[in-house]
């Protein structure tokens, strides 16, 4: 029975997309909703999101941000106030046109993002420089009518947060943009154990209406990149379009400088595709809904269940599950919790009790270790810390192995065929070269990294002209 559970997951080497779908469905992270492109996030998946959300929310508040909530529906006239913005989202916008049988006088869009409605409220609230900065965030859902969808990665409705801040000076707004990007990266690396490349998006790839978009990019097992969080410096683009003005320190009317930034439930997809294996999920301890599962062996024998409950009490500072379900063999339970990615499994049976020990089994490596019951909590914490660090280092090694250098378009093609992943290349910053590379190879510019490497020449990978940026 345990063996069947494992075999039900397609091997990632055979079909990565199918493997991913098997994992999210069979571990009960989500299920498909009746409307195409929508999903139900089940308790186990939502618990992961709550853990991610809690850590980000804590850091947002530590840096002075407050949470608010803005309406789901936005009048069409408001959306059209910023032409570039509405054009960027037009193909994905869902519209409300009727209330019952009555047609609405004005169409209402289901928010694809909230810049327009938030800016309209900021214009109403902001009066003087003494109110600045505005440091507000909302946790909510958005709808973008996607043509192709995959659970967590690209769904028609998804959960996210969107921060929207206003500042007196360009310098303050730029500092905010970078601060939030760094918070994104820190939590992704330290809590989700997902290493990120951070940098600036090209003009072609930046957010509609932004002066500059900054991103963190993760690399998956299959060599695909995943945009995992973005922070936008919007300048005065929206504040002028929505006439957000205030009286400055000299008593004159001025426009504030604006930022926005967001992460989504896509991060769950990143965790799955960076850490998962052919047995299912592998979850970093810091975001796992269950950090430790205790599985009693021969639980029908006298004293075994009592001892298992005593172990659970010893570990009450952790997120612990004791699997004492009847009718399932220990082997089946091992397989089940392995598939669900629980970082540490503790086995306890009659022989272990005699020796005052239990068995630790690590999900990341499968290694087993006999551990004394005298210092159980300390040993568990040490093991979880080791697993957390190992997952991050393992993901970094995987990324390094899948990162290559190219000096020509032909080399990009060869690298993508032989070892798909990140490709470092010099670029002249001409959009024509960017579009030609995408057309010929299918590759897109993920970002211009803040950390620039010397690739041995300064020629554009496409046209051969002088290039300053990797």
Secondary structure, 3 states (H helix, E strand, C coil): CHHHHHHCCCCCCCCHHHHHHHHHHHCCCEEECCCCCCEEECHHHHHHHHHHHHHHHHHHHHCCCEECCCCCEEEHHHHCCCHHHHHHHHHHCEEEEEECCEEEEEEEEECCCCHHHHHHHHHHHCCEHHHCCEEEEEEEEEECCCCCCECCCECCEEEEEEEEEEECCHHHHHHHHHHHHHHHHHHHHHCCCCCCEEEECCCCCCCCCCCEEEEEEEECCCCCEEEEEEEEEEECHHHHHCCCEEECCCCCEEECEEEEEEEECHHHHHHHHHHCECCECCCCCCCCCCCEEEEECCCCCCCHHHHHHHHHHHCCCCCEEEECCCCCCHHHHHHHHHHCCCCEEEEECHHHHHCCEEEEEECCCCCEEEEEHHHHHHHHHHHHHHHHHHHHHHHHHHHHHCEEECCCHHHHHHHHHHCCCEEECCECCCHHHHHHHHHHHCCCCCCEECCCCCCCCCECCCCCCECCEC
